[in-house]
Amino acid sequence: MRKKILLSFIVAAQFIMVDMSAQGQQQGNRQIISNDFWERRNTFIKAEIGLTANEASIFIPLENEFKQKQLEVGRECRNLERESQNKQNMTDDQYLKLIDCYLDNRIKEAQIEKEYFEKFKKIIKPDKLQKYREADAKFSRELIYMRRTTPPERNNTNPPGNRNNANPPGNRR
């Protein structure tokens, strides 16, 4: 009887270790995917704007900082929204809290955008700053298009803007 219990314990421990190892690999894969995403995005932005090496060495780290701040600002609202999707019967106060969070978030994002665009103006010329705005929107559109058209099990290594597809998305400008 002791041998069976000991054997069961060893088998259970191995399954737990394998599961923990798999979770660690998933987190590592997310980090790799995240790094790959930012590298692709930075390459895309540099090419679309036509940044010189000197401009890119100053602009890209600052632009990444800007995007990270925007993501951080929206985190609380995204969490609230996720919670609201799981709830069946939300109260009026909960809905108002979600709406206020959304509106406050938009104000904070606009303030951050204004702050960073003032910094960007000191690094790149106005025409490149406008190209940056367009490139940022284009990258987002291309990313959404890729996610819609790429099966989840396939790893698409083409960054946005380098599609080999004869049928572009319907609402492109």
C-alpha positions, -999 to +999 in steps of 0.1 A: +000+000+000+028+024+009+045+017-025+013+026-043+010+058-024+046+067-029+044+058-066+012+079-070+030+108-053+060+106-076+038+104-107+018+134-095+050+154-087+063+147-122+031+159-138+033+191-117+069+197-127+061+192-164+032+216-161+053+242-143+080+238-170+054+243-198+041+274-181+076+288-178+081+281-215+048+299-224+059+329-204+093+328-222+075+325-255+053+355-247+084+375-240+100+364-273+068+372-291+067+406-274+103+414-283+097+402-318+066+424-321+085+455-309+115+448-333+091+444-362+072+475-353+104+495-349+117+483-382+084+491-399+083+526-383+119+534-393+113+523-429+080+541-433+093+574-419+127+572-435+146+578-403+184+583-405+205+561-382+210+590-358+173+600-357+163+563-352+188+559-323+171+588-304+135+586-317+128+548-315+136+544-277+115+575-269+087+563-291+088+528-274+086+546-240+056+566-253+038+534-264+045+517-231+031+546-211-001+545-233-004+508-226+000+513-188-027+540-188-052+517-204-045+487-182-069+496-154-098+502-178-091+470-197-092+451-164-125+467-155-139+459-189-128+423-186-145+421-152-177+437-167-178+411-194-178+383-169-207+398-148-243+391-157-260+419-138-240+451-134-252+480-113-256+515-127-227+525-105-204+499-120-214+510-155-207+546-146-173+537-131-164+519-164-175+548-185-156+573-163-125+552-165-128+551-203-132+589-205-104+596-180-082+572-199-087+590-232-078+623-215-046+608-200-037+593-233-041+626-251-019+643-224+008+617-228+006+620-266+009+658-264+039+655-241+057+630-263+049+647-296+065+679-281+097+657-275+094+642-310+093+676-326+128+682-312+141+650-329+125+648-363+111+673-388+073+679-390+069+660-422+085+629-406+063+634-376+032+633-398+046+602-415+051+587-381+014+592-373+004+576-406+029+547-401+016+540-366-020+538-379-009+517-409+010+492-387-021+488-365-043+482-396-019+457-410-016+439-377-054+436-374-055+424-410-029+397-403-046+385-372-079+382-391-064+363-420-037+342-404-048+309-388-037+309-351-017+277-355+005+292-382+034+315-373+034+344-398+069+358-400+060+386-424+058+419-406+029+443-414+034+460-447+051+430-463+020+410-472+022+387-502-016+388-507-033+399-539-065+409-520-058+438-497-083+447-470-114+464-482-112+497-463-077+508-471-066+542-481 
